[in-house]
Amino acid sequence: MAIITLTTDFGEKDHFVGAIKGAIFSELEEINIVDISHSISPFNISEAAYIIQNAYSSFPKGTIHLIGIDSELSPENKHIAVKLDDHYFICANNGIMSMICTEIVPEKLVEINIHDRVETNFPVLDIFVKVACHIARGGTLEVIGKVINTIKPIKNLIPFINDEQNQIIGSVIYIDNYGNVVTNIKRKFFEQIQKGRAYQVFARNHKFEKIYNRFSDIIDFEIEESKRNVDGKGLVVFNSSGYIEIAVYKSNCTTVGGASTLMGLKNMDTVTINFLNA
């Protein structure tokens, strides 16, 4: 049985998600629909890209991923369907796919061209659903679109490296439910530039001189638990997706706060890593 995942910025209050699911079931009674997230910040392309990149590969090959972020059709915002890593993605050509495509080359990429056959002012419901169901029935991408070769990139996706190779300038691309701040600097990229050198991580007026592999690495387990005093302490960690993340240990945005609130960090803020001479 085919699987269709949904990722949108529609939230849970309105009728949009329910209508999409109803339209899918109206076309395909035997289908699994899985919600990845409907809490993407409105029109936040980098946030959506980060979530999709880190969620899709947990699903079986052949899964169809419907992405409803900034999907209104315009001359500058076309609709695309992508086959990549044996998965299918249906979305606007607004940069959402560029994060995945920097690491994996698409097997097939088409610009959807069925709009003249479907009257719509809600393309996720009327266009994306029809494309997803077409694929779920075994249909090919060429039937619903024309082959293209490139996709729109996300600005500031790749961190900047200075000519001296002693500084990385990255940016915040995602803030999670705990208020932890994810940068666009991947561990592999960092280690290629680091070459074993000491470093300092700067985010606003905060400085860190160590990147941990796990959150609990900040704890000295030789110290008696009542005397450790690490809750609420800031740290930098390589997160489970391989990105450098600025966090607060055991943060809670509704009570003590998180890195985003306590350090004043927001989406697209600059994070700098300076490498020290050996």
N, C-alpha and C positions, 0 to 999 in steps of 0.2 A: 504494500500500500504506500502510495506516494506521501511525502511530507512537504507541507508548505509552512515556512516560518514567517512571522510578522514582526517587523521592527518599524515603529512610527514615533512621531512626536504628538500623537493625538490625545494622549492621556486616557483616563478611565471615565471621566464624567460624561462625555458626549456620546453620540450614537455611532460615531465613525467606525470604531473597531468592530462593533457588533454587526454593522451593515456589511463590512468586508467579509466577515466570517459567513454571514448568511448568504452572500453572493457566491462564495466558493462552494458551500454545501448545495446551493441550488444547481450548480453545474456538475459537481462531483459528490455523490453521496458517500463514496468510499474514499475518504481522505483524512489524513491526520494534520491538524492545524496546531502549531506551537507558537506561543507568544515568546519572543525574545525580550522585547521591551517596548512599552508605549510611553515611557517617561523620558525620552530624549528631550533635552532642552529645545524649545522651538527653533527650527531652522539651523540647528547646530550641526554642521556637516562633519567637522572633525570628531565630535563626540559620537555621532552615529557610525562613522568609519571605524573608530576604535572598538566599539562594541561589536560590530559585525565581524571585524577581523578576528576577534578573540572568541567569538561564539560559533561561527559557522562550521569550523573543522571538527567540532564535537558531534555533529550530525552525520548520518550515513551519507555515502556518496549518492548523488542523484537528488539530494534535497534541493528544494526550490525556495529561495529567500526573497520575499517581497519586502521592499524597503520604501516606506512612505515618509520621506523627509524632503521638504522643499520641492514638491513634485508637480507643481503647476506648469503646464506646457507653455513654452515661449520660444521665440527664435534663439534665445541664448540658453535655454534649459530644455533640451530634448530628452526623450526617454530612451533607455537602452536595456538590452538583455544581454547578459554575459554568461558564458560557460567557462568556468575557471576551477581547476583542481577537482573536476568532476562534480561540481556544484553549479547551480544556476542562480543568478542574481537579476532581479528586475527592479529598476530604480531610475531616478533622473540622472542625467549626465552632468552632475554638479560637483564632482570630486569625491563622492562617497566611496567609489571603488578604487581610487588611486592609491590608498594606503596598502590594500592587498596586492594591487597590481605592481607595486614597486618590488615585491618579493616573488610573485608568481605570475608568469605570462599567461594571459587569457588564451584559452583554446579557441574560443569563438566570441565575436563581439558584433552585435547588430544594433542599429538605430531603429526603434519600433516605428512602423509606418501604417498601423491599422486605424489611425484616428479618423480618417475620412469615412470609415464604416461604422463608427461608434460615436453617438452624440453624448458629450460629457462635459461637466464642469467639476467633476470629482474623479480625476484620472486614476487614483489608486484603486477606487472601487470599480470603475468601468473599463479601464485599460489594463492595469497591472493584473487584476484578477483574471481577465480573459487570457492574458499571456501565460500566467502561472498555470491555469487549468489546461491550456493548450499543451504546455510542456509536460504536465502531469499525465496527459493522455498519450504521451510518446511523440508529440509533434516536434518538428525541428525549428530552430531559430530563424532560418532563412524564410520561412513561410510568413512570419510576423514582422520581419525587419530586413533592412539592407545592411550588408556587411560594411563595417567601418574599421579603421585601424588604430585610432587613438581615443583616449578619454580625457576629460578635463581634470587637471591636477588640483590638489588642495594647496593653497598658499601656506608657506612656512611648514610644509610637511617634513622637509629634510633640515636638520640642524646645520648651522653655519660653522665652518672651521676657519680660523684666521691663517694667514700665509705662513706664520711661524710655527704652526701646528701645536700651539700651546694653549689654545682656548677653543672651547665649544660653546656656541650660543644657541640654546634651544628655547622652546616655548611650551607653555601649558596647553595640552590638547584635551584633557578630560579631568573632571572632578567627580569622584565616586560618592557612593552613599554615605561613606564615613567622613567625607570632607578631605580625603587624601587627594593629592594633586599629581596627576600623571603627566610627564613631559614627553616630548617627541624624540627623546634620546634613548636609543636601544642599547642594551648591555653590550652586544657585539660591536656596535659602532663605537661606544665609549672605550672598550678595551683595545680596539685597533688604534685609536689615537693615543691612549694613555701610555702604552708600551712600558708598563710597570712603574711609571712616575707617580710621586705623591701628587695630591690634587686638593682643591678647595671648591665646594659647591656653593654658589651664591643665589639666593632667591629673595628679592627685595633687600632688607637689611639683615637677613639671616645667613649665617655661614656654617657649613658642615665640612668636616675633614675625613669622613668615613661613609662608605655606602655599604649597608648591610645586605646579606643574602636573604634574611628572614626578619620579620618584626621582632621575634623573641630574642634575636641575637643581641639586642640592646641590653638585655638583662644579664647581670652577673649573678649566676645561680649559687655562687659561693657566699653571697651575702644573705643574711636572714631576710625572709620575705617581707617582714614588716618594716625593714630599713632600706629597701631598694629604691623607692621613690622615683619610679620611671613612668607611671601613668601621667599622660599629658605632656610627656617630653617629646620634642621634635626629633625626627630622624630622616635619613634618606635610605631607600631600599630599592633593590632590583625586584620589581613585582613579579607575580606569577606569569605575566605575559612578556617578560623580558624588557620592560621599560623602566627607566629611572623614575622613582616616585618619591615625592616629599610628603611626609606623613606626621601624624601625632600618635604616639603609642596609646592604644585603647581610646581612640577619639569617639566622640558622640556629638554630632552637630546640634542635637536638640538640648544638650545639657552643657558639657564642658567645652564643646566646640571641636573643630578639626583644623587641619593645616590651612584650608582655604580661608576660614574665618580668623583664626588666631594669628596667622602670618599675613593676612590681607592679600592672598593670592587668588587670581581669577583667570578665566580662560584667555589664552594668548599672551599672558604675562611672560616676561623673559626669565629664563634660568640659565646661569652661566657657570661653566666649569673651567677653572684655571689650572693648568698643569705646571708643577714646580720643577725647576731644573734639577737634575740629579746631582 
